[in-house]
Amino acid sequence: MGRARSKSDLPTKICPVCQRPFTWRKKWADCWDDVKYCSERCRRHRSQATNEANQ
């Protein structure tokens, strides 16, 4: 068995909607490069973030 990684060693990204950092999750292991939003709520509100950025 391998040793578990500490949470501080996991990769992070910044959510474009809420501007908060979020950390890699095991369920994103196969699609981490495609993950853009920290949560389903932010994904649903993504159009508001693009509208605010364009103004």
CYANA upper distance limits for C-alpha pairs under 8 A (distance plus 0.5 A):
  5 ARG  CA      9 ASP  CA      6.90
  5 ARG  CA     10 LEU  CA      7.82
  6 SER  CA     10 LEU  CA      7.65
 10 LEU  CA     23 THR  CA      6.97
 10 LEU  CA     24 TRP  CA      6.56
 11 PRO  CA     23 THR  CA      6.47
 11 PRO  CA     24 TRP  CA      6.14
 12 THR  CA     21 PRO  CA      6.85
 12 THR  CA     22 PHE  CA      5.94
 12 THR  CA     23 THR  CA      4.90
 12 THR  CA     24 TRP  CA      6.52
 13 LYS  CA     21 PRO  CA      5.97
 13 LYS  CA     22 PHE  CA      6.05
 13 LYS  CA     23 THR  CA      7.15
 13 LYS  CA     36 LYS  CA      8.36
 14 ILE  CA     19 GLN  CA      6.29
 14 ILE  CA     20 ARG  CA      5.96
 14 ILE  CA     21 PRO  CA      4.78
 14 ILE  CA     22 PHE  CA      6.71
 14 ILE  CA     38 CYS  CA      8.49
 15 CYS  CA     19 GLN  CA      5.49
 15 CYS  CA     20 ARG  CA      6.06
 15 CYS  CA     21 PRO  CA      6.69
 15 CYS  CA     22 PHE  CA      7.50
 15 CYS  CA     36 LYS  CA      6.88
 15 CYS  CA     37 TYR  CA      5.59
 15 CYS  CA     38 CYS  CA      6.20
 15 CYS  CA     42 CYS  CA      8.47
 16 PRO  CA     36 LYS  CA      7.89
 16 PRO  CA     37 TYR  CA      7.37
 16 PRO  CA     46 ARG  CA      8.41
 16 PRO  CA     49 ALA  CA      7.45
 17 VAL  CA     37 TYR  CA      7.84
 17 VAL  CA     42 CYS  CA      6.39
 17 VAL  CA     43 ARG  CA      8.44
 17 VAL  CA     45 HIS  CA      7.70
 17 VAL  CA     46 ARG  CA      6.58
 17 VAL  CA     48 GLN  CA      8.32
 17 VAL  CA     49 ALA  CA      5.67
 18 CYS  CA     42 CYS  CA      7.56
 21 PRO  CA     38 CYS  CA      8.40
 22 PHE  CA     38 CYS  CA      6.30
 24 TRP  CA     28 TRP  CA      7.29
 24 TRP  CA     29 ALA  CA      8.30
 24 TRP  CA     32 TRP  CA      7.78
 25 ARG  CA     29 ALA  CA      7.36
 28 TRP  CA     32 TRP  CA      5.64
 28 TRP  CA     35 VAL  CA      7.98
 31 CYS  CA     35 VAL  CA      7.02
 37 TYR  CA     42 CYS  CA      6.50
 37 TYR  CA     43 ARG  CA      6.17
 38 CYS  CA     42 CYS  CA      7.10
 38 CYS  CA     43 ARG  CA      8.27
 39 SER  CA     43 ARG  CA      6.82
 40 GLU  CA     44 ARG  CA      6.71
 41 ARG  CA     45 HIS  CA      6.89
 42 CYS  CA     46 ARG  CA      6.55
 45 HIS  CA     49 ALA  CA      7.50
 46 ARG  CA     50 THR  CA      7.07
 47 SER  CA     51 ASN  CA      6.69
 48 GLN  CA     52 GLU  CA      6.70
 49 ALA  CA     53 ALA  CA      6.69
 50 THR  CA     54 ASN  CA      6.75
 51 ASN  CA     55 GLN  CA      7.08
